[in-house]
Amino acid sequence: MSESSGQRVVLCRKENTMVKYRWTGDEPSGMYDVDVAEELGARWEGSDLVTYDLAGFHALYEFHQGDDYMIDND
């Protein structure tokens, strides 16, 4: 899969089973929290959580996992 900007990539899907979400494997390694994905810019389109910049999303997640990440509440 291409990681170029602008391509729609599904990160996870809502499920109607006991499992609320099913990750697709395109999400960054270690990502398991939908709220974090939304905080980093992923958006729901129907039952799909998507990003249009997979490389940028992965980079933001790596930064988020580091000690320098701080939420700006302003």
Secondary structure by P-SEA (a helix, b strand, c coil): ccccccbbbbcbbbbccccccccccccccccccaaaaaaabbbbcccccccccaaaaaaaaaaaaccccccccc
